[in-house]
Amino acid sequence: MPRRALLKFENQYAPLLPRRDFYGRVTRTLFLCAGFLAAALGIGIVGYRVTEHMSWIDAFANAAMILSGMGPLGTLQTNPGKVFAGCYALFSGLAFITLAGVVLAPFIHRAFHRFHLADDDSKKR
């Protein structure tokens, strides 16, 4: 059984994807990233709740701030909380870079594909 890629791109010899299909690809990418962000935020909320015994709102605020790169809101009180915050901050930084790449991939691929098609047309003449 062949493996299906979650976000499959056309190869260099295929024609440029129609705009409607391209917008569908971008929408799928955004939903994928939103799901990943929701899961990452959930991990952060539960982590702060367990390690720092924060209320749900405080745990949400701290997780959202670290995930967005702003840093924690308050001083952490427990050693497990500090370890979790450090690991979560490292994870959040990598997640940000990865998600930025995933969101930009359809646009970059389309631009490169368009340039490649234009280059092929000039070679045919």
Secondary structure as GFF3:
##gff-version 3
##sequence-region A 1 125
A	DSSP	alpha_helix	19	52	.	.	.	ID=ss1
A	DSSP	alpha_helix	56	67	.	.	.	ID=ss2
A	DSSP	alpha_helix	79	124	.	.	.	ID=ss3
###
